[in-house]
């Protein structure tokens, strides 16, 4: 059991706990210096996804137009080439 836990954690549980505490203190210090809070990060990600939703699909719509225009030529040409090469 102990070997499996050590393998899962990558080290002994006590050493992993000490490393996590040290990294948590460092990250907390940096976040305090920059006046960041976990809620701000959450809302930043949320606002980014909402803006992407609002503006991103307009760009994707143009890409979809390009896709359909190109597919109108490429797919029939592909099918014709496959039929011609099938006879050999």
N, C-alpha and C positions, 0 to 999 in steps of 0.2 A: 504494500500500500504506500509506504513512504517513498519508494523508488518511483512509483507512478506519479505521485504528487510532485516530487522534485523534477521529474521529466516534464510534467505539465507546466510548472511554474518557471522552469529554466534554472533554478537554483534552490537552495533550502528555503523553507517558508520564512524563517526569521530574516535572512539576508534580503529576500524579496520585499518584506515588510519595511525594512530599513531603507532600501532603495526607493520605494514608493513614497515614504515619508519625506525623504530628502528632495525628491523631484516635486512633490506637492508643495513643499515650502518654497522652492525656487519659482515654480509656476505662479504660486500665489503672490510672491513678491513682485514678479514682472507684471502681473495683472494689476496689482495695486499701483505700481509706478505709472502705468499707462491708463489708469482709471477705467479698466475694463471690468465688466461683471458678467457672469454666466448668462444672465438674462439678456444683456446687450448682444452677446454672441448669438443667442437663440433668435432674437428679433432680427439681427443682421442676416442670418441665413434665411429666415422666413421672408424678409423683404426682398432679398435677392431672388428667391424662387418665385415670388409673386411678380416681380418685374420681368423675370424671364418668361413667365406665363403670359404676361400682357404683351410684351414686345417681341419675344422670341418666336412666337408662332407666325408673326407676319413675315419674318425672315425665312422660316421653314416653309411658308406658303410659296414664296418665290422659288425655293429649292425644289418644291414639289412640281411647280410649273416647268422648271428646267428638266426635271426627271421625266415628266410625261411627254414633253416635246422630244427629248432624246430617245425615249423608249419607242415612240412612234416610228422611228427610223431603225433603231438598233435591233429590236426584237424581230421584225420581219426579215431583216438582212441576216440575222443569226439563223432563223428558221430556214431560209432559202439555202444558206451555206451548209447547214446540217443535212438537208434533203439531198443536195447535190453531192456531198461527200458520202452519204449513205449508200449510194449506188455502187461505189467502188468496192 
